[in-house]
C-alpha cells in the first residue's frame, strides 16, 4: 500500500502577488502570497467592522474598499475574491 504523502500547497497560491495602488491602500504595497493577502483583507474588514451584521456573507465597503470593489458599496465574500484578483499582478 502506497504511503500517502502530505498535501503540497498549490504553488500558484504561494507565489507572491503585487497589489495595485487601490488594493495597496488596504493591504500594503509589498508583494505577498495570495493567502496572506486574503488574511490581511479580512483583518482590515474585521478591524473596521465592515462585515454585514445580518447577512454575514456581505461586506460593506468603506471608501478604500469601494475603490477595490469597482465603486460597489456591498459585495458578497465570493464576489470580493473575484474583484480582488483584478487588483494584483
ROMAR-92523 format. One record per residue: residue in three letters; x, y, z of N, C-alpha, C, O in turn. Coordinates in steps of 0.05 Angstrom, whole numbers, plus 5000, padded with zeros to 4 digits. Atoms other than C-alpha are relative to their C-alpha. Layout:
<recs>
<rec "ALA", <X, Y, Z>, <X, Y, Z>, <X, Y, Z>, <X, Y, Z>>
...
</recs>
This chain:
<recs>
<rec "UNK", <5017, 4976, 5000>, <5000, 5000, 5000>, <5018, 5025, 5000>, <5035, 5028, 5017>>
<rec "UNK", <4984, 4976, 5003>, <5029, 5067, 4979>, <4995, 5019, 5024>, <4972, 5023, 5032>>
<rec "UNK", <5002, 4981, 4978>, <5044, 5116, 5035>, <4989, 5027, 4989>, <5000, 5038, 4970>>
<rec "UNK", <5012, 4975, 5009>, <5001, 5179, 5028>, <5018, 5023, 5009>, <5024, 5026, 5033>>
<rec "UNK", <4982, 4977, 4993>, <5046, 5240, 5025>, <4983, 5024, 5008>, <4960, 5026, 5001>>
<rec "UNK", <5014, 4975, 4991>, <5028, 5306, 5057>, <4993, 5016, 4975>, <5008, 5018, 4956>>
<rec "UNK", <5010, 4984, 5022>, <4988, 5350, 5011>, <5018, 5025, 4997>, <5021, 5040, 5016>>
<rec "UNK", <4983, 4977, 5005>, <5033, 5403, 4979>, <4982, 5024, 4995>, <4961, 5022, 4981>>
<rec "UNK", <5017, 4976, 5006>, <5005, 5475, 4979>, <5003, 5007, 4970>, <5024, 5003, 4958>>
<rec "UNK", <5001, 4992, 5028>, <4986, 5499, 4910>, <5020, 5022, 4995>, <5019, 5043, 5008>>
<rec "UNK", <4979, 4980, 5005>, <5046, 5537, 4882>, <4989, 5027, 4991>, <5000, 5048, 4997>>
<rec "UNK", <5013, 4975, 5009>, <5000, 5588, 4849>, <4991, 5018, 5024>, <4993, 5042, 5023>>
<rec "UNK", <5009, 4985, 4976>, <4973, 5607, 4918>, <5024, 5012, 5015>, <5021, 5033, 5027>>
<rec "UNK", <4977, 4991, 4985>, <5042, 5614, 4947>, <5018, 5021, 4986>, <5034, 5034, 4998>>
<rec "UNK", <4985, 4981, 5016>, <5071, 5656, 4891>, <4993, 5029, 5008>, <4969, 5036, 5008>>
<rec "UNK", <5007, 4972, 4992>, <5076, 5729, 4914>, <4987, 5015, 4978>, <4995, 5014, 4955>>
<rec "UNK", <5014, 4982, 5019>, <5028, 5777, 4880>, <5004, 5028, 5010>, <5007, 5033, 5034>>
<rec "UNK", <4996, 4972, 4993>, <5036, 5852, 4879>, <4973, 5015, 4998>, <4962, 5017, 4976>>
<rec "UNK", <5025, 4984, 5001>, <4975, 5894, 4898>, <5004, 5026, 4984>, <5025, 5038, 4985>>
<rec "UNK", <4999, 4974, 5014>, <4959, 5954, 4854>, <4995, 5022, 5021>, <4991, 5016, 5044>>
<rec "UNK", <5003, 4977, 4982>, <4952, 6024, 4884>, <4975, 4999, 5017>, <4975, 5005, 5041>>
<rec "UNK", <5025, 5000, 4985>, <4879, 6016, 4903>, <4999, 4979, 5022>, <4990, 4984, 5044>>
<rec "UNK", <4999, 5022, 4980>, <4889, 5949, 4938>, <5022, 5005, 5021>, <5018, 4998, 5044>>
<rec "UNK", <4978, 4994, 4982>, <4955, 5973, 4969>, <4990, 5018, 5023>, <5002, 5017, 5045>>
<rec "UNK", <5011, 4982, 4980>, <4914, 6026, 5007>, <4988, 4984, 5023>, <4986, 4993, 5046>>
<rec "UNK", <5013, 5017, 4980>, <4882, 5968, 5045>, <5020, 4980, 5012>, <5021, 4977, 5037>>
<rec "UNK", <4982, 5021, 4990>, <4936, 5913, 5050>, <5029, 5006, 4999>, <5046, 4990, 5007>>
<rec "UNK", <4972, 4994, 5003>, <5001, 5949, 5037>, <5010, 4994, 4973>, <4997, 4979, 4958>>
<rec "UNK", <4991, 5003, 5028>, <5043, 5951, 4974>, <5021, 4978, 4996>, <5030, 4974, 4974>>
<rec "UNK", <4980, 5020, 5004>, <5093, 5895, 4988>, <4988, 4975, 4988>, <4966, 4967, 4994>>
<rec "UNK", <5010, 5025, 5012>, <5087, 5832, 4945>, <4996, 4979, 5022>, <5013, 4976, 5039>>
<rec "UNK", <5005, 5021, 4980>, <5056, 5775, 4986>, <4983, 4978, 4987>, <4968, 4983, 4968>>
<rec "UNK", <5016, 5022, 5011>, <5025, 5707, 4973>, <4970, 5006, 5003>, <4961, 5020, 5021>>
<rec "UNK", <5029, 4996, 5000>, <4950, 5706, 4957>, <4987, 4994, 5027>, <4969, 5007, 5036>>
<rec "UNK", <5011, 5008, 4974>, <4937, 5670, 5023>, <5003, 5023, 5021>, <4984, 5028, 5036>>
<rec "UNK", <4995, 4978, 4981>, <4969, 5727, 5063>, <4983, 5025, 4993>, <4973, 5039, 5010>>
<rec "UNK", <5016, 4977, 5010>, <4933, 5779, 5020>, <4971, 4997, 5011>, <4960, 5017, 5021>>
<rec "UNK", <5027, 5005, 4990>, <4866, 5747, 5039>, <4998, 5004, 5030>, <4979, 5016, 5040>>
<rec "UNK", <5000, 4996, 4971>, <4885, 5746, 5113>, <5000, 5029, 5007>, <4985, 5038, 5025>>
<rec "UNK", <4999, 4971, 4995>, <4903, 5820, 5111>, <4974, 5014, 4994>, <4965, 5032, 5008>>
<rec "UNK", <5026, 4988, 5008>, <4839, 5837, 5075>, <4979, 4995, 5021>, <4964, 5013, 5029>>
<rec "UNK", <5019, 5007, 4979>, <4798, 5800, 5127>, <5006, 5015, 5026>, <4988, 5023, 5040>>
<rec "UNK", <4993, 4985, 4976>, <4837, 5833, 5184>, <4990, 5028, 4998>, <4980, 5039, 5018>>
<rec "UNK", <5010, 4972, 5005>, <4820, 5901, 5153>, <4970, 5001, 5003>, <4959, 5020, 5016>>
<rec "UNK", <5029, 5001, 4999>, <4747, 5882, 5145>, <4990, 4998, 5029>, <4972, 5012, 5038>>
<rec "UNK", <5008, 5004, 4972>, <4742, 5858, 5217>, <5006, 5024, 5018>, <4990, 5032, 5034>>
<rec "UNK", <4991, 4977, 4984>, <4781, 5916, 5247>, <4981, 5024, 4996>, <4976, 5038, 5015>>
<rec "UNK", <5017, 4977, 5006>, <4735, 5966, 5213>, <4970, 4993, 5001>, <4953, 5009, 4994>>
<rec "UNK", <5028, 5008, 4997>, <4671, 5926, 5226>, <4984, 5001, 4974>, <4961, 5010, 4974>>
<rec "UNK", <5013, 4997, 5026>, <4654, 5921, 5152>, <4984, 4975, 4992>, <4971, 4975, 4971>>
<rec "UNK", <5016, 5024, 5007>, <4623, 5851, 5153>, <4971, 5007, 5009>, <4966, 5015, 5031>>
<rec "UNK", <5028, 4994, 4994>, <4547, 5859, 5150>, <4990, 4984, 5024>, <4996, 4961, 5027>>
<rec "UNK", <5009, 5012, 4974>, <4515, 5845, 5218>, <4978, 4978, 4995>, <4978, 4958, 5008>>
<rec "UNK", <5022, 5019, 5005>, <4453, 5809, 5189>, <5008, 4979, 4980>, <5005, 4955, 4984>>
<rec "UNK", <4992, 5018, 5021>, <4480, 5779, 5125>, <5030, 4997, 5001>, <5045, 5013, 4990>>
<rec "UNK", <4971, 5003, 4994>, <4548, 5752, 5146>, <5018, 4997, 4975>, <5042, 5001, 4976>>
<rec "UNK", <4985, 5003, 5024>, <4569, 5737, 5075>, <5004, 5026, 4984>, <5018, 5026, 4964>>
<rec "UNK", <4997, 4974, 5013>, <4563, 5810, 5055>, <5021, 5018, 5013>, <5024, 5018, 5037>>
<rec "UNK", <4980, 4982, 4991>, <4619, 5860, 5060>, <4991, 5028, 4993>, <4984, 5034, 4970>>
<rec "UNK", <5008, 4972, 5005>, <4600, 5934, 5068>, <5026, 5016, 4996>, <5042, 5018, 5015>>
<rec "UNK", <4975, 4987, 5007>, <4655, 5973, 5034>, <5002, 5028, 5011>, <4983, 5044, 5010>>
<rec "UNK", <4994, 4972, 4993>, <4687, 6036, 5063>, <5012, 5012, 4975>, <5014, 4999, 4954>>
<rec "UNK", <4989, 4987, 5024>, <4720, 6086, 5016>, <5023, 4985, 4987>, <5025, 4983, 4963>>
<rec "UNK", <4976, 5015, 5010>, <4785, 6046, 5010>, <4991, 4975, 4985>, <5002, 4969, 4964>>
<rec "UNK", <5009, 5025, 5013>, <4749, 5981, 4994>, <4982, 5006, 4976>, <4982, 4990, 4957>>
<rec "UNK", <5017, 4993, 5023>, <4700, 6016, 4947>, <5016, 5002, 4975>, <5008, 4995, 4953>>
<rec "UNK", <4982, 4998, 5023>, <4759, 6032, 4902>, <5008, 4973, 4989>, <5009, 4969, 4965>>
<rec "UNK", <4992, 5028, 5008>, <4779, 5958, 4902>, <4976, 4986, 4987>, <4979, 4971, 4968>>
<rec "UNK", <5025, 5014, 5009>, <4706, 5935, 4891>, <4987, 5014, 4976>, <4964, 5008, 4970>>
<rec "UNK", <5010, 4987, 5024>, <4697, 5980, 4830>, <4976, 5018, 5006>, <4957, 5020, 4990>>
<rec "UNK", <5021, 4981, 4993>, <4653, 6030, 4866>, <4975, 4988, 5014>, <4957, 5003, 5022>>
<rec "UNK", <5023, 5013, 4986>, <4605, 5979, 4897>, <5002, 5004, 5030>, <5024, 5003, 5042>>
<rec "UNK", <5000, 4995, 4971>, <4584, 5993, 4969>, <4996, 4974, 5015>, <5001, 4972, 5039>>
<rec "UNK", <5005, 5026, 4988>, <4565, 5920, 4982>, <5008, 4978, 4981>, <5000, 4978, 4958>>
<rec "UNK", <4994, 5023, 5016>, <4594, 5855, 4956>, <4999, 4975, 5017>, <5002, 4977, 5041>>
<rec "UNK", <4999, 5025, 4985>, <4590, 5782, 4975>, <5029, 4991, 5003>, <5046, 5001, 4988>>
<rec "UNK", <4973, 5010, 4996>, <4651, 5745, 5001>, <5011, 4988, 4974>, <5035, 4992, 4967>>
<rec "UNK", <4991, 5013, 5024>, <4654, 5706, 4936>, <5006, 5020, 4978>, <5026, 5017, 4963>>
<rec "UNK", <4995, 4979, 5019>, <4649, 5768, 4893>, <5025, 5015, 5007>, <5041, 5023, 4989>>
<rec "UNK", <4976, 4986, 4991>, <4703, 5801, 4935>, <5025, 4986, 4990>, <5044, 5000, 4980>>
<rec "UNK", <4977, 5015, 5009>, <4753, 5746, 4917>, <5005, 5006, 4970>, <5028, 5010, 4962>>
<rec "UNK", <4998, 4995, 5029>, <4739, 5757, 4843>, <5010, 5028, 4995>, <5027, 5033, 4978>>
<rec "UNK", <4993, 4972, 5004>, <4744, 5833, 4848>, <5029, 5005, 5008>, <5043, 5021, 4995>>
<rec "UNK", <4972, 4996, 4990>, <4810, 5830, 4888>, <5020, 4989, 4979>, <5041, 5000, 4976>>
<rec "UNK", <4982, 5012, 5020>, <4841, 5785, 4834>, <5007, 5020, 4978>, <5028, 5018, 4967>>
<rec "UNK", <4995, 4980, 5020>, <4835, 5843, 4786>, <5020, 5022, 5008>, <5028, 5038, 4992>>
<rec "UNK", <4982, 4979, 4990>, <4880, 5885, 4830>, <5027, 4990, 5008>, <5043, 5004, 5021>>
<rec "UNK", <4973, 5011, 4995>, <4941, 5840, 4834>, <5014, 4992, 4974>, <5001, 4986, 4954>>
<rec "UNK", <4985, 5008, 5024>, <4996, 5826, 4785>, <5023, 4981, 5008>, <5038, 4972, 4991>>
</recs>
